[in-house]
Amino acid sequence: MKIRVDSLTLNINNQLVKKQGSNKFINSRSKKVYDPRESTKSEYSKNFTKNSLTGQGHPGWGVRPIQPIGLEVADSASLEKLPGIGPVLSARIIKYRDKLGGFHEKSQLKEVYGLTDSVFEKITPYLKLNLTKLQQIEINQVSENQLAKHPYVQWKLAKQLIRYRESHGPFQSINELYSLWGIDSSRIKKLTPYLLFRVDSSDKK
């Protein structure tokens, strides 16, 4: 396909020829009149409408592309730019992130009340994680009240952990949690990234 607007010549699939005394062209086969200015305008309008709805296509048309965001530092304004996330969900994500001490896996977003699997699939490609920002709990220093606030611990387990620590001394590793009665392995696995097993000399008996 070749178009030369400056010389007013147009050749598309060898079918269009210039109509004398006009900027329009005529199809030698179908005899239909073709105006490149009107066609261009029409094509642009069609693409603009399409891209406004889908967010795809030419970067200058329709919705702007979504930039990846750091999940550990994202504020409400950043989260609300993601597909399917409004003010309510963005507030819930931030609140849950603060309770956890940060996300260590994107899949933890599924634990946010009201965030569906379909929305999770849409927003996942736009999320980044920085595990160095994760806030850990010093299991041998933390109080029962502080420990109970974590979503993966809560009051019953917090009491159990503190009583064990008081009876047996400081925790040495995550393996000791597996010996506690009533704690399933899946819960311990979720909790592990948030626990810091640091033993000071003053803690040892």
Accessible surface in RSA format (square Angstrom, percent):
REM  Atomic radii and reference values for relative SASA: ProtOr
REM  Chains: A
REM  Algorithm: Lee & Richards
REM  Probe-radius: 1.40
REM  Slices: 20
REM RES _ NUM      All-atoms   Total-Side   Main-Chain    Non-polar    All polar
REM                ABS   REL    ABS   REL    ABS   REL    ABS   REL    ABS   REL
RES MET A   1   169.33  87.7  97.55  64.6  71.78 170.9  80.66  68.6  88.67 117.5
RES LYS A   2   157.08  76.6 151.50  93.0   5.59  13.3  99.05  89.2  58.04  61.8
RES ILE A   3    80.86  46.0  50.46  37.6  30.40  73.3  50.67  36.5  30.19  81.9
RES ARG A   4   145.75  61.2 141.28  72.0   4.47  10.6  49.00  67.0  96.75  58.6
RES VAL A   5   110.08  72.4  99.42  90.0  10.67  25.7 103.30  89.8   6.78  18.4
RES ASP A   6   126.24  88.4  83.86  83.5  42.39 100.2  54.05 127.2  72.19  72.0
RES SER A   7    51.93  43.9  27.91  37.3  24.01  55.3  37.69  80.3  14.23  19.9
RES LEU A   8    70.51  39.3  68.96  49.3   1.55   3.9  70.51  49.5   0.00   0.0
RES THR A   9    67.79  48.2  64.72  65.6   3.07   7.3  59.92  80.5   7.87  11.9
RES LEU A  10    12.48   7.0   1.62   1.2  10.86  27.3   3.23   2.3   9.25  24.9
RES ASN A  11    65.81  45.4  63.22  61.1   2.59   6.2  21.66  52.1  44.14  42.7
RES ILE A  12    32.07  18.3  30.79  22.9   1.28   3.1  30.79  22.2   1.28   3.5
RES ASN A  13   107.45  74.1  85.34  82.5  22.11  53.2  22.34  53.8  85.11  82.3
RES ASN A  14   127.20  87.7  98.64  95.3  28.56  68.8  31.58  76.0  95.63  92.4
RES GLN A  15    43.97  24.6  43.33  31.7   0.64   1.5   2.56   5.4  41.42  31.4
RES LEU A  16    17.90  10.0  12.45   8.9   5.46  13.7  12.45   8.7   5.46  14.7
RES VAL A  17    80.13  52.7  77.13  69.8   3.00   7.2  80.13  69.6   0.00   0.0
RES LYS A  18    78.09  38.1  56.49  34.7  21.60  51.4  37.81  34.0  40.28  42.9
RES LYS A  19    89.42  43.6  86.21  52.9   3.22   7.7  50.32  45.3  39.10  41.6
RES GLN A  20   173.02  96.8 151.33 110.6  21.69  51.6  55.33 117.8 117.69  89.3
RES GLY A  21    86.07 106.1   0.00   N/A  86.07 106.1  45.62 125.2  40.44  90.6
RES SER A  22    36.21  30.6  23.62  31.5  12.59  29.0  25.90  55.2  10.30  14.4
RES ASN A  23    58.17  40.1  52.77  51.0   5.40  13.0   5.52  13.3  52.65  50.9
RES LYS A  24    78.41  38.3  78.41  48.1   0.00   0.0  25.52  23.0  52.89  56.3
RES PHE A  25     5.85   2.9   5.85   3.6   0.00   0.0   5.85   3.5   0.00   0.0
RES ILE A  26    50.80  28.9  50.80  37.8   0.00   0.0  50.80  36.6   0.00   0.0
RES ASN A  27    25.89  17.9  25.89  25.0   0.00   0.0   2.25   5.4  23.64  22.9
RES SER A  28    53.17  44.9  37.19  49.6  15.99  36.8  31.01  66.0  22.16  31.0
RES ARG A  29   181.34  76.1 151.10  77.0  30.25  72.0  57.38  78.4 123.96  75.1
RES SER A  30    59.22  50.0  31.46  42.0  27.76  63.9  38.90  82.8  20.32  28.5
RES LYS A  31   138.87  67.7 124.95  76.7  13.92  33.1  82.48  74.2  56.39  60.1
RES LYS A  32   152.31  74.3 146.43  89.8   5.87  14.0  94.26  84.8  58.05  61.8
RES VAL A  33    77.25  50.8  46.49  42.1  30.76  74.1  46.51  40.4  30.74  83.4
RES TYR A  34    59.33  27.7  56.37  32.1   2.96   7.7  44.15  33.2  15.18  18.7
RES ASP A  35    13.88   9.7   7.28   7.2   6.60  15.6   4.24  10.0   9.64   9.6
RES PRO A  36    25.74  18.8  25.01  22.8   0.73   2.6  25.44  21.0   0.30   1.9
RES ARG A  37   151.16  63.5 138.73  70.7  12.44  29.6  79.11 108.1  72.05  43.7
RES GLU A  38   113.37  65.1 107.17  81.1   6.20  14.8  43.60  84.3  69.77  57.0
RES SER A  39    44.28  37.4  35.42  47.3   8.86  20.4  16.41  35.0  27.86  39.0
RES THR A  40    93.66  66.6  88.28  89.5   5.38  12.8  68.70  92.3  24.96  37.7
RES LYS A  41   154.75  75.5 148.45  91.1   6.30  15.0  97.05  87.4  57.69  61.5
RES SER A  42    70.94  59.9  62.30  83.1   8.64  19.9  32.37  68.9  38.58  54.0
RES GLU A  43    81.63  46.9  80.50  60.9   1.13   2.7  36.96  71.5  44.67  36.5
RES TYR A  44   104.69  48.9 102.44  58.3   2.26   5.9  76.37  57.4  28.32  34.9
RES SER A  45    56.81  48.0  52.16  69.6   4.65  10.7  36.05  76.8  20.75  29.1
RES LYS A  46   125.90  61.4 116.60  71.5   9.30  22.1  80.92  72.8  44.98  47.9
RES ASN A  47    35.23  24.3  35.23  34.0   0.01   0.0   1.67   4.0  33.57  32.4
RES PHE A  48    94.26  47.2  94.26  58.4   0.00   0.0  94.26  57.2   0.00   0.0
RES THR A  49    80.54  57.3  77.97  79.0   2.57   6.1  55.86  75.0  24.68  37.3
RES LYS A  50   121.99  59.5 116.15  71.3   5.84  13.9  64.29  57.9  57.70  61.5
RES ASN A  51     5.29   3.7   5.29   5.1   0.00   0.0   0.00   0.0   5.29   5.1
RES SER A  52    45.84  38.7  30.01  40.1  15.83  36.5  28.50  60.7  17.34  24.3
RES LEU A  53   147.85  82.3 113.34  81.1  34.51  86.8 115.68  81.2  32.17  86.6
RES THR A  54    73.76  52.5  44.04  44.6  29.72  70.8  51.92  69.7  21.84  33.0
RES GLY A  55    34.69  42.8   0.00   N/A  34.69  42.8   8.03  22.0  26.66  59.7
RES GLN A  56   121.62  68.0 114.15  83.4   7.47  17.8  37.02  78.8  84.60  64.2
RES GLY A  57    63.75  78.6   0.00   N/A  63.75  78.6  33.59  92.2  30.16  67.6
RES HIS A  58    99.76  54.5  86.93  60.4  12.84  32.8  63.24  65.2  36.53  42.5
RES PRO A  59   108.70  79.2  84.72  77.2  23.98  87.2  93.00  76.8  15.70  97.6
RES GLY A  60    58.35  72.0   0.00   N/A  58.35  72.0  30.52  83.8  27.82  62.3
RES TRP A  61    51.14  20.5  48.85  23.6   2.29   5.4  41.00  21.9  10.14  16.4
RES GLY A  62    31.35  38.7   0.00   N/A  31.35  38.7   7.20  19.8  24.15  54.1
RES VAL A  63    85.36  56.2  73.65  66.7  11.71  28.2  80.19  69.7   5.18  14.0
RES ARG A  64   204.92  86.0 195.72  99.8   9.20  21.9  66.56  91.0 138.36  83.9
RES PRO A  65    91.64  66.8  72.67  66.2  18.97  69.0  82.54  68.1   9.10  56.6
RES ILE A  66    51.71  29.4  32.10  23.9  19.61  47.3  36.85  26.5  14.85  40.3
RES GLN A  67   124.69  69.7 119.10  87.0   5.59  13.3  55.98 119.2  68.71  52.1
RES PRO A  68    69.51  50.7  55.63  50.7  13.88  50.5  55.63  45.9  13.88  86.3
RES ILE A  69    27.57  15.7  23.57  17.6   4.00   9.6  27.57  19.9   0.00   0.0
RES GLY A  70    14.45  17.8   0.00   N/A  14.45  17.8   5.97  16.4   8.48  19.0
RES LEU A  71     0.77   0.4   0.77   0.6   0.00   0.0   0.77   0.5   0.00   0.0
RES GLU A  72    34.42  19.8  17.72  13.4  16.70  39.8   5.75  11.1  28.66  23.4
RES VAL A  73   100.08  65.9  74.12  67.1  25.96  62.5  79.50  69.1  20.58  55.8
RES ALA A  74     5.60   5.2   0.05   0.1   5.55  12.6   5.34   7.5   0.26   0.7
RES ASP A  75    79.54  55.7  76.37  76.0   3.17   7.5  36.72  86.4  42.83  42.7
RES SER A  76    45.33  38.3  43.51  58.1   1.83   4.2  24.76  52.7  20.58  28.8
RES ALA A  77    66.19  60.9  54.73  84.5  11.46  26.1  61.23  86.2   4.97  13.2
RES SER A  78    31.45  26.6  30.65  40.9   0.80   1.8   2.87   6.1  28.58  40.0
RES LEU A  79     0.77   0.4   0.77   0.6   0.00   0.0   0.77   0.5   0.00   0.0
RES GLU A  80    70.82  40.7  51.03  38.6  19.80  47.1  11.27  21.8  59.55  48.6
RES LYS A  81   150.61  73.5 130.58  80.1  20.03  47.7  82.45  74.2  68.16  72.6
RES LEU A  82     4.60   2.6   0.62   0.4   3.98  10.0   0.62   0.4   3.98  10.7
RES PRO A  83    44.28  32.3  32.28  29.4  12.00  43.6  44.28  36.6   0.00   0.0
RES GLY A  84    50.66  62.5   0.00   N/A  50.66  62.5  27.21  74.7  23.46  52.5
RES ILE A  85     9.65   5.5   0.00   0.0   9.65  23.3   0.97   0.7   8.67  23.5
RES GLY A  86    28.22  34.8   0.00   N/A  28.22  34.8  23.61  64.8   4.61  10.3
RES PRO A  87    94.63  69.0  89.45  81.5   5.18  18.8  89.98  74.3   4.65  28.9
RES VAL A  88    93.70  61.7  88.82  80.4   4.88  11.8  93.13  80.9   0.57   1.6
RES LEU A  89    23.00  12.8  22.39  16.0   0.61   1.5  22.39  15.7   0.61   1.6
RES SER A  90     0.62   0.5   0.62   0.8   0.00   0.0   0.00   0.0   0.62   0.9
RES ALA A  91    56.12  51.6  48.57  75.0   7.54  17.2  52.15  73.4   3.96  10.5
RES ARG A  92    85.24  35.8  81.42  41.5   3.82   9.1  26.80  36.6  58.45  35.4
RES ILE A  93     0.87   0.5   0.87   0.6   0.00   0.0   0.87   0.6   0.00   0.0
RES ILE A  94    35.43  20.2  35.43  26.4   0.00   0.0  35.43  25.5   0.00   0.0
RES LYS A  95   129.45  63.2 124.54  76.4   4.91  11.7  72.64  65.4  56.81  60.5
RES TYR A  96    38.61  18.0  37.27  21.2   1.34   3.5  31.05  23.3   7.56   9.3
RES ARG A  97    26.63  11.2  26.23  13.4   0.40   1.0   3.79   5.2  22.84  13.8
RES ASP A  98    95.77  67.1  71.69  71.4  24.08  57.0  32.44  76.3  63.33  63.2
RES LYS A  99   109.24  53.3  92.12  56.5  17.12  40.8  52.51  47.3  56.73  60.4
RES LEU A 100     1.60   0.9   0.00   0.0   1.60   4.0   0.07   0.0   1.54   4.1
RES GLY A 101     9.83  12.1   0.00   N/A   9.83  12.1   9.14  25.1   0.69   1.5
RES GLY A 102     8.79  10.8   0.00   N/A   8.79  10.8   7.58  20.8   1.21   2.7
RES PHE A 103     3.82   1.9   0.18   0.1   3.65   9.5   0.18   0.1   3.65  10.4
RES HIS A 104    30.53  16.7  22.45  15.6   8.08  20.7  13.34  13.7  17.19  20.0
RES GLU A 105    88.69  50.9  86.54  65.5   2.15   5.1  25.15  48.6  63.54  51.9
RES LYS A 106    62.26  30.4  58.81  36.1   3.45   8.2  30.78  27.7  31.48  33.5
RES SER A 107    52.46  44.3  45.90  61.3   6.56  15.1  34.48  73.4  17.98  25.2
RES GLN A 108     7.31   4.1   6.59   4.8   0.72   1.7   7.14  15.2   0.16   0.1
RES LEU A 109     0.55   0.3   0.55   0.4   0.00   0.0   0.55   0.4   0.00   0.0
RES LYS A 110    99.45  48.5  77.85  47.8  21.60  51.4  31.96  28.8  67.49  71.9
RES GLU A 111    69.32  39.8  40.29  30.5  29.04  69.1  36.48  70.6  32.85  26.8
RES VAL A 112     4.41   2.9   0.37   0.3   4.04   9.7   1.95   1.7   2.47   6.7
RES TYR A 113   171.59  80.1 159.52  90.8  12.07  31.4 119.10  89.5  52.50  64.7
RES GLY A 114    45.71  56.4   0.00   N/A  45.71  56.4  25.12  68.9  20.59  46.1
RES LEU A 115    11.21   6.2   0.02   0.0  11.18  28.1   0.32   0.2  10.88  29.3
RES THR A 116    74.90  53.3  67.54  68.5   7.37  17.6  73.47  98.7   1.43   2.2
RES ASP A 117    94.56  66.2  90.18  89.8   4.38  10.4  29.84  70.2  64.72  64.5
RES SER A 118    68.01  57.5  57.71  77.0  10.30  23.7  47.28 100.7  20.73  29.0
RES VAL A 119    21.70  14.3  21.70  19.6   0.00   0.0  21.70  18.9   0.00   0.0
RES PHE A 120    16.43   8.2  16.43  10.2   0.00   0.0  16.43  10.0   0.00   0.0
RES GLU A 121   112.25  64.4 101.08  76.5  11.18  26.6  42.20  81.6  70.05  57.2
RES LYS A 122   116.89  57.0 105.57  64.8  11.31  26.9  61.20  55.1  55.69  59.3
RES ILE A 123     0.76   0.4   0.76   0.6   0.00   0.0   0.76   0.6   0.00   0.0
RES THR A 124    34.97  24.9  34.97  35.5   0.00   0.0  34.96  47.0   0.01   0.0
RES PRO A 125    95.05  69.3  61.72  56.3  33.33 121.2  72.33  59.7  22.72 141.2
RES TYR A 126    65.70  30.7  65.70  37.4   0.00   0.0  22.99  17.3  42.71  52.7
RES LEU A 127     5.77   3.2   0.50   0.4   5.26  13.2   0.50   0.4   5.26  14.2
RES LYS A 128   117.44  57.3 113.74  69.8   3.70   8.8  64.25  57.8  53.19  56.7
RES LEU A 129    54.25  30.2  20.78  14.9  33.47  84.1  21.62  15.2  32.63  87.8
RES ASN A 130    58.23  40.2  51.05  49.3   7.18  17.3  15.65  37.7  42.58  41.2
RES LEU A 131   103.25  57.5  88.57  63.4  14.68  36.9  89.13  62.6  14.12  38.0
RES THR A 132   119.93  85.3  84.84  86.0  35.09  83.6  85.12 114.3  34.81  52.6
RES LYS A 133   114.53  55.9  97.49  59.8  17.04  40.6  46.24  41.6  68.29  72.7
RES LEU A 134    32.63  18.2  14.24  10.2  18.39  46.2  14.93  10.5  17.70  47.6
RES GLN A 135   126.56  70.8 118.63  86.7   7.92  18.9  36.58  77.9  89.98  68.2
RES GLN A 136    89.76  50.2  58.86  43.0  30.91  73.6   9.20  19.6  80.57  61.1
RES ILE A 137    28.73  16.3  25.14  18.7   3.59   8.6  28.73  20.7   0.00   0.0
RES GLU A 138    49.88  28.6  45.81  34.7   4.07   9.7  20.78  40.2  29.11  23.8
RES ILE A 139     0.62   0.4   0.21   0.2   0.41   1.0   0.21   0.1   0.41   1.1
RES ASN A 140    11.77   8.1   0.48   0.5  11.28  27.2   0.48   1.2  11.28  10.9
RES GLN A 141    92.78  51.9  66.08  48.3  26.70  63.6  29.18  62.1  63.60  48.2
RES VAL A 142    15.78  10.4  10.47   9.5   5.31  12.8  15.55  13.5   0.24   0.6
RES SER A 143    51.06  43.2  43.58  58.2   7.49  17.2  46.46  98.9   4.60   6.4
RES GLU A 144    49.86  28.6  45.19  34.2   4.67  11.1  14.97  29.0  34.89  28.5
RES ASN A 145    90.91  62.7  89.73  86.7   1.17   2.8  17.64  42.5  73.27  70.8
RES GLN A 146   108.74  60.8  99.01  72.4   9.73  23.2  29.04  61.8  79.70  60.4
RES LEU A 147     0.05   0.0   0.00   0.0   0.05   0.1   0.05   0.0   0.00   0.0
RES ALA A 148     8.18   7.5   0.51   0.8   7.68  17.5   0.68   1.0   7.50  19.9
RES LYS A 149   154.26  75.3 135.85  83.4  18.41  43.8  90.84  81.8  63.42  67.6
RES HIS A 150     8.31   4.5   6.16   4.3   2.15   5.5   7.52   7.7   0.80   0.9
RES PRO A 151    30.75  22.4  13.03  11.9  17.71  64.4  18.00  14.9  12.75  79.2
RES TYR A 152    12.83   6.0   9.58   5.5   3.25   8.5  12.03   9.0   0.81   1.0
RES VAL A 153     0.26   0.2   0.00   0.0   0.26   0.6   0.00   0.0   0.26   0.7
RES GLN A 154   103.25  57.7 103.06  75.3   0.19   0.5  23.22  49.4  80.03  60.7
RES TRP A 155   131.95  53.0 130.57  63.2   1.38   3.2 102.50  54.7  29.45  47.8
RES LYS A 156   167.63  81.8 158.29  97.1   9.34  22.2 109.81  98.8  57.81  61.6
RES LEU A 157     4.19   2.3   3.03   2.2   1.15   2.9   3.88   2.7   0.31   0.8
RES ALA A 158     0.00   0.0   0.00   0.0   0.00   0.0   0.00   0.0   0.00   0.0
RES LYS A 159    85.12  41.5  85.05  52.2   0.07   0.2  48.48  43.6  36.64  39.0
RES GLN A 160    49.30  27.6  44.76  32.7   4.54  10.8  26.70  56.8  22.60  17.1
RES LEU A 161     0.50   0.3   0.32   0.2   0.18   0.5   0.38   0.3   0.13   0.3
RES ILE A 162    13.30   7.6  13.30   9.9   0.00   0.0  13.30   9.6   0.00   0.0
RES ARG A 163   158.01  66.3 156.49  79.8   1.52   3.6  52.35  71.5 105.66  64.0
RES TYR A 164    39.53  18.5  34.34  19.5   5.19  13.5  22.14  16.6  17.40  21.4
RES ARG A 165    44.77  18.8  41.83  21.3   2.93   7.0   8.66  11.8  36.11  21.9
RES GLU A 166   113.70  65.3  94.85  71.8  18.84  44.9  43.30  83.7  70.40  57.5
RES SER A 167    83.12  70.2  48.70  65.0  34.43  79.3  25.83  55.0  57.29  80.3
RES HIS A 168   121.65  66.5  87.27  60.7  34.38  88.0  65.79  67.8  55.86  65.0
RES GLY A 169     4.00   4.9   0.00   N/A   4.00   4.9   3.77  10.4   0.23   0.5
RES PRO A 170    15.29  11.1  11.18  10.2   4.11  14.9  11.46   9.5   3.83  23.8
RES PHE A 171     0.62   0.3   0.62   0.4   0.00   0.0   0.62   0.4   0.00   0.0
RES GLN A 172   111.06  62.1  92.67  67.7  18.38  43.8  47.72 101.6  63.34  48.0
RES SER A 173    40.67  34.4  38.91  51.9   1.76   4.1  32.13  68.4   8.54  12.0
RES ILE A 174    35.86  20.4  34.55  25.7   1.31   3.2  34.55  24.9   1.31   3.6
RES ASN A 175   105.00  72.4  97.11  93.8   7.88  19.0  26.86  64.6  78.14  75.5
RES GLU A 176    39.30  22.6  35.75  27.0   3.54   8.4  27.16  52.5  12.14   9.9
RES LEU A 177     0.47   0.3   0.45   0.3   0.02   0.0   0.45   0.3   0.02   0.0
RES TYR A 178   110.41  51.5  84.92  48.3  25.49  66.3  61.34  46.1  49.06  60.5
RES SER A 179    84.97  71.8  46.17  61.6  38.80  89.4  52.74 112.3  32.24  45.2
RES LEU A 180    17.93  10.0  10.63   7.6   7.29  18.3  11.97   8.4   5.96  16.0
RES TRP A 181   209.80  84.2 198.76  96.2  11.04  25.9 176.62  94.2  33.18  53.8
RES GLY A 182    61.03  75.3   0.00   N/A  61.03  75.3  26.53  72.8  34.50  77.3
RES ILE A 183    19.89  11.3   2.65   2.0  17.23  41.5   3.49   2.5  16.40  44.5
RES ASP A 184    80.77  56.6  70.15  69.8  10.62  25.1  48.94 115.2  31.83  31.7
RES SER A 185    71.09  60.1  64.67  86.3   6.42  14.8  30.50  65.0  40.59  56.9
RES SER A 186    69.94  59.1  63.97  85.4   5.96  13.7  49.41 105.2  20.53  28.8
RES ARG A 187    72.40  30.4  70.79  36.1   1.61   3.8  23.40  32.0  49.00  29.7
RES ILE A 188     0.86   0.5   0.58   0.4   0.28   0.7   0.86   0.6   0.00   0.0
RES LYS A 189   157.29  76.7 150.17  92.1   7.12  17.0  94.11  84.7  63.18  67.3
RES LYS A 190    83.41  40.7  81.51  50.0   1.90   4.5  45.23  40.7  38.18  40.7
RES LEU A 191     1.18   0.7   1.18   0.8   0.00   0.0   1.18   0.8   0.00   0.0
RES THR A 192    49.24  35.0  45.80  46.4   3.45   8.2  42.86  57.6   6.38   9.6
RES PRO A 193    38.62  28.1  26.51  24.2  12.10  44.0  37.51  31.0   1.11   6.9
RES TYR A 194     0.08   0.0   0.08   0.0   0.00   0.0   0.08   0.1   0.00   0.0
RES LEU A 195     8.41   4.7   0.00   0.0   8.41  21.1   0.00   0.0   8.41  22.6
RES LEU A 196    58.17  32.4  57.72  41.3   0.44   1.1  58.07  40.8   0.10   0.3
RES PHE A 197    49.97  25.0  22.76  14.1  27.21  70.8  22.76  13.8  27.21  77.9
RES ARG A 198   126.19  53.0 121.09  61.7   5.09  12.1  48.39  66.1  77.80  47.2
RES VAL A 199    40.23  26.5  13.44  12.2  26.79  64.5  13.44  11.7  26.79  72.7
RES ASP A 200    66.50  46.6  62.27  62.0   4.23  10.0  17.48  41.1  49.02  48.9
RES SER A 201   100.42  84.9  80.63 107.6  19.79  45.6  48.17 102.6  52.25  73.2
RES SER A 202   101.27  85.6  63.63  84.9  37.64  86.7  57.00 121.4  44.27  62.0
RES ASP A 203    35.42  24.8  21.89  21.8  13.53  32.0   8.59  20.2  26.82  26.8
RES LYS A 204   131.51  64.2 110.66  67.9  20.85  49.6  55.43  49.9  76.07  81.0
RES LYS A 205   186.90  91.2 109.63  67.3  77.28 184.0 123.32 111.0  63.58  67.7
END  Absolute sums over single chains surface
CHAIN  1 A    13671.2      11201.2       2470.0       7537.2       6134.0
END  Absolute sums over all chains
TOTAL         13671.2      11201.2       2470.0       7537.2       6134.0
